[in-house]
Every structure is written in structure tokens, then in C-alpha cells.
């Protein structure tokens, strides 16, 4: 059978959304300067769907650095992969600064977070090893797991008893050349809850393993100094391999892995997505250094982020919505409903109230469930929050009636 003909009949859960819903429910175009107020379909919107947690993306000082660095280096330099001709002093300085920021000895800069963590998992374990991961791990971890030749065990989300079961199962199968890698997240990006890092790390006393934590949503937002969920929970030393991305708090492209020097040296020579891909352009490296410094110098941004998060979350609960017990700025509103209801909520908020939110239904969440995820940022203010709460108040009867019908 012709491959292209076969693709036409291959089912895809996102199929209808990427065809009939294209440009609205999927691939929407938010236009204008990055921030809490943008345009969608030529209408003014208060936007709660952008992960620029600290509001750094439109900072005038950052824009100036971006422009000057591009003029100095161009987006072409350096040409080549880091291993060959794509290295620079700026790349190495950024790695040193990132390692110090997250309280690790050494770091490796990654050109993309998604590719980078996939390649890291692939490089770390071989066919003799065992990989244990949380069932709600991000797609990049799932894809990395698919690449890895290790035996794979999955534990129920944040369920320490389920984790213990898989850990001791792995222990029984350990041979002389078997290692165990555990992978979880600092902040789970859809639900906002924190990984059970303390409980997992405590079990190192009983079974030897190494822990890789994807802290994409934690870096910049968690911890007194913004250095992540491990610092927030007081267990950063127990995280053996720390992954952070620039795609959230840094509002940029790129990521990094931080660990012991011997691990980073190994990964530099064995992470295929880095060895065989062009390194980050110098302007991005220069602006990443500036953004990191500004995150360290402006703790008030993190304070404002949390103030906005708590106001929004408390307001939604007072109206009567179920807000999942997120321990991070991620604010997930959960209700019973269908895919149609999910679309209706997004459409009503956008078209009738000028509030842009993103929602997911089955298969991203269990059937019969709708999750509307709001991402507060430091750039939001009380006016944005009040407008949004009024909008959710206005549609609540419709939403609650739909949920009751599903329960009946």
C-alpha cells in the first residue's frame, strides 16, 4: 500500500482539531507584542496561554540586548555543532552560570529542550539498564523512553507505593552491569502539581539509582532564588541530573542539563541531538546570559507571579470552579464535560469576553473531563485578573449545567 494513501486512513485524536479547528483551537495566531494583552483574530484579548512566567519576553532591556547581539554576531554564528565548529566563550560562560544557578557542578547547553532530554535519556541508559518513569511525564520524556534500549517500568502518577513496587521489581532484576535511572518532573506542566521528589530520593537508601528531573516549569518560578523545584523542596542535592529549559521563564529557545562533571563530559560526546546538530546561535546565548542575570537580580518578578497566581486561583474557587491543588503557578480548572464543551468554553471566553485560554479534553485527559489551563505571569495585573474572573462568572451556569447533564 502506498504510504501516503495509508496516512489518510490513519486515525489521529487531534485530526479534527488540526483541520476544521485549524487557526482557532489549534495553531491559533496571537499577534502583537508578547504579553498579557495581545490580539487574536483582530480582537483584543487578555491572554493566559503563554509560559512567559516572569514577563521577561517583552522587557525593554532584554529587547535591547537581543538587537545588539544580533547586530554583532548575526543569527548565523557560530556555524556547526558544538563538537566541531559551533563552540564559543559565550556558550561556555553560559554553561558555567547555569550550573552555579541550579547548584550543580557542571552544565551542558542544549539547542532544544525537547530534543535534548530525549537524547539525554537515550545516551544515559543501555540495554542492560532499567528506566522507571512517572506515567504523566511530558511527551519529550515518553519519546526519550521510546528511544532508550533499557527495560522500562512506569509508576502511577506521584504514587509512592506504585513507585516502590516498580523500584523493588527493578532491584530484583539487577545484574552486575545493571543500573537504574528514574525520571520524573519537578512541576507537571498540565496539572501544576510537584513531583514527589523527597519521597523518591529517600528510597535511594534502599535501592541504588540515579534521578533525572525535568524542571521545565520549575526553573525561574520555584525556590527562593528561582533555581527550581529541588531547591524549593530542599532536595536539590538528591537530584543527580537536572534539566531546565529556556522555553518558559526565560521566554527563549534552548535548554540545559546539569550534573557531575563526569556525566556532562559523557553527554557532550554522546547526546546525538547535540553532537549532530547546529549549536545555539550566539545572540540567543548572549540574551540567555542576560535573562539569567535579570532573573537573579529581580526576585520581585517571582513575587508578583505568585501574587497573581493566588488571586486568580482564589477568585476562580470563590466563583465555584474546581481548581486542581497545584503547587506551582500553573492553574488548572477542571470540570466534567465533552470535547464540545471544551471548545465552547474557549470560544465563549474568547468571543464574548476577550479572554484567551487553552483547554484540553480526551485523549489528553480522561474521557468525560475538560481541563482549562491558565498560566499567570508577572506581567498580568489586577485588571486582567478581574476581567477574567468576570468572564468565568458569566459562563459558569452554562459550564455547570453541562457538567450536571454528564453526571445525570
N, C-alpha and C positions, 0 to 999 in steps of 0.2 A: 504494500500500500504506500502511496506517495506520502511523505512526511507532512507536507503542508495540508493535504486533504485530511490526514488524521488529526491535525491540530484543530480543525474546525469542529470536530465532534468530541474533543476532549473537554470534559466538564471543568469549570473553574468557579469557585464560590464567589469570586469578585467579578465574574464575567458581566453580569447586567450593570454593575456599577461603573465599569470601565467602558461601557458602550452607551446605553441610554443615559447613565448618570455622569458621563464624562464632562468635566468642566464645572460640575456643581457638587456632586457627592465625592467624586474622585478627580484628581488633577485640577482643583479649583485654582483660580489665579487671584491672589491677594496682591494688590498694587499700591504703589506709593511708598514713602519712606517706611522702613521697618519699624514697627512699634505697636502699641495697643490700639491705635486708630489707623485703619487702612481702608482701602476701597475694595469691594467685591461686586462685580457686575455693575460698576459705576455707582454703587451705593456706599455711603459711609457706614463703617462697621466698628464696633468695639470687638477686638479680636482676642480670643482665649485659646488659640491653637498653635502658638509659636513658642518654641522652647528657649527663647532668649531670656532665661530666668532673671538675669541681673540687669537687663535693659542696656547691655553694652553695645549691641549691634549698631545703634544709631548715635552713639556717643560722639560728639564733635571732635574730641581729642583722638579717638580711635580712627575716625574718618580721615583726619589729617595724616596720621601715621600710615594708613592704608595707601593714601595718594602718594605720599613722599617715597615710600618703599617701592611702590610700583614704578614710579618715575626713575628711581635709582637703579633698580635691578631688572625691571620688566617681569612679566608673569612667565617668561620662558626659562629664566635661570633659577637653579642650575639645571643643565640638561643631563639626563641619565639617572639611573638608580643610584642610591647612596653608595652601594658597594663598589661602583665603578667610577662615575664622574659626577655624582649628584650630591656630594657632601660639601659642607661649608662650616666655617666657625660659628655662624648663626645657628645652624642646626644643632651643633654640639653644645652651645651655650643654653639653648632652649631645653635640651635633654637634662643638663645639669640642674637647671632651675625647676623643672617639673619634678625631678627626683627629690629635691630638697623640699618642695612644696608638699608632697604627699608622704614625706618622712620615710623615704626609701633610699637605698644606696645609689642606684643607677637606673636610668630610663632609656627606652628606645622610642624614638619618634616614629609614628605610623602615618602613611599618607592618607588612609581612610580607616575609620574605626571599624566598620562592618567587615571589610576585607582583613583588617589587621587582627582582630580577635579570632576570626575563622582560622587564619594562618597560624596564629599562636597555638591554638588548641591542636591543630594538625601537627605542628612541629614538636610539641612537648611530649606527646604520648605515641607509643608504637604498639605493635600487635601483641606484645606481652603484657600491656598495661590495662588498667580499668579506669573508666571515666564515669563519674557519678554527677548528675546534674539535676537541678530543680525543674519540675515539669512546666513551669511558666517562664522559663528562660527565654530571653529575646531570640528572635529568628537568627541573628548572627551566631549565637551560641549553638542553636539547633543545627545550623548549616555547618558549623565547625565540627560538631559532633558527627555529622554525616561524613565529613572528610577523614576524621580520625580512624585509624585502624584498630584502636583499642576496643575492648569489650565495654558495652555501655549499660549502665543502670540508671534509672530515673526514680526520683523520690517525689512524693506528693508535695505540693507547694507549701513551703515553710512548715512542714510537718516533721518534727524532730524524731518521732518514733519511726516514721517511714524512712527517714534518712539513716537512722541507726540500723534498721533492717537491711538496707542496701549496703551500708558500710561493713557490717559484720558478714554479710554474704560475700562481699569482695575480699574480706580478710581470709575467709576460708579457702578462697581460690588463689591466694597469693603464692607464687613460686619464688624461687631465688632471684629471678630477674623481673619481678612484677612490681610496678609502682601504681599508686592510686592518685588520680587528680580529681578533686571536687570543684565543680563550677557552679556559682550562683551569682546573684546580683546584690548590689548594695541597696538600690532603690528599684523596685519593679515599676517600669515606666507606665504601665496601663492602670494598675491598681494603687500605686503610690506607697504600698507597704514596704517595710525594710526587710532585707534578708535576715535570716536567723543566724547571724554571723557568730555571736557569742556562743550559742549552743553548739554550733558546728565545730568551732575552734576548740571548745572544751573537750571534744571527743578525740582530739589528737593525742591525748594522754593514754588512750586505749588502743588506738589503731594509727599507725603512721600514714599520713597522707599530706599532700600539698593542696593549698586552696587558692583558686583563681577567682577574683571578684570583679565583675563588670559593674563599674560605678558611674556609668554614663550620666545618670540623673543626680548623682550624689556630689560629684566634684563641683565646687563652687557654691553649692547650696547647703551642704551638711557639714557639721563640725564647727567649732568656734572660729577656726581660721579658714573655713571653706575647703579644707583638704579632704573632705569626703565622709562617707558613712562609717568607715572603720574608725576614724578619729572621733566621730560623733558617739559611737558605741564604746569607745575605749579599747578597741581590739585591732588597731592598725598593724601592730607588730605580728599578729596572728595571720594576717593576710600575706601569703607568700608571693603572689603575683597580682599586682593591682593594675586594672585597666581603666583609663579615663579617656573621654572623648572631648573634642572641641565643639561638637555639634550642638551642645546645649548652652551651658553658662558662658562659654567663650564666643558663641554665635559665629562659628567658623568651621572650616573643613580641617580634618586631621584628628589624630588621637595619639595615645602613648601607652606603653607598658612599663611598669616599674617593678623592680625586684632586686635580687642579689646580683653583683657584677657577673658571676659565672653564668647565670641564667640569661642575662641580657646579651652577653657575648655569644652565647649559643644561638639565641634568637636572631641576632643580627646576621648570622651566616646561614640560618635555616628557615626563616619565615619567608616562604616563597612569594607572597604578595608584596613583600618589600624588596627582596633580592632582585626580582624580575620586573619591577615597576618603577616609573619615574618618581623621584623624591618630591616632597612638597616644594612648590615654588618659594623662592626667597621672600617675596613680600608677605606671604602667609606665615612664614616662620617669624619674620620681624614683628608682624602685628600680633602673633600669638604670644611672643615675649612681652609685648606692651600690655596686652589684655591680662596676662597672668599677673603682671605687676600691679595693674589697676584693681584687679580682684583682691589682691593682698592689701592694697592701700585704702580700699573703700568698703570696710565692713558694714557701713550703713546701708549699702545696697542689699546685702543679705538680710539685714534687719527689716528693711522696707518690704522685701519679698515676703517675709514671714508675716508681717503685719497685714499685708494684703491677702495672703492666703487664709489667715484666721478669720478676717472679716467676711470674706466671700463664703467660706465654709460654714461659719456660724449663721450667716444670713440665709443660706440655702436650707439649712436644717430647721431654722425657725419657720420658714415657709411650709415645711413639711416633707421636703425631699430626703431620700436616703443617700447620705454621703458616706462612702466607704471609709473605714477608720485609717485613712492614710497618715503616715508619719513623715511625709515629705510634702513639698509644695503641690505635687500632683493632686488634683481634686476630682475624684471620680463620682459622678452622680449615677446611681443605679435604680432602674425601675423594671417592672415586668413589661414585656411588650414584644412586638414583632419587628421585623426589618422595616416594615411600612411605618410603624410608629417612630422608629429611629430616624427615618428620613423626614417624617412630618415634624418632629421636634426641631431638627436642624433647619428645615425650611421656614417654619413659623418664626423661630428666633431670628433668622436672617432677614426674611422678607417683611415681617410685621414689626420687628423691634430693633433691627440694626445691630444684632448681636451674633457674632460668628463663633460657633462652637463646632467641634467634631464629635461624631458619635460612632459607635460600633455595635453590631448585632451579631447573631450567629453567622459564620462559624468562629468569629474572633472571641466571642463569649458564649456561654451555654445557650442552647435554644430557649426561646421564651424570655430572654433577658436583653435589655438595652442599657448600654453604658455610655454616658456623655462625659467626656473627659475635658476638664478645664485646666489650663496651665496659667496660673497667676505669674506675674513678673514684677520686678521692682519698678518698672515704668508705669504700671497701672496706678490709678488713683481712686479716691473715694467716689468721684463722679462716674467712673467706669463701673465700679462695683455696684453702685446704687442703680444705675441703668440696667445692669444685668439682672439684679435681684428683682426689679420690677418686671422685667421680661419673663423670668421664670414664674413669678407670681401670676402673671397674665395667662400663661398657658397651663397652669397646674391642673385646673379642672379637666381639661382635655386629656392630659397625661394620666391623671389618677383614674379617670373613668375607663380609659383603655386598659390600664393595669387591672382594674376590678373585673372587667369583662373576661380577661385572660384567666383570672383566678376562679371565676364562677364555673 
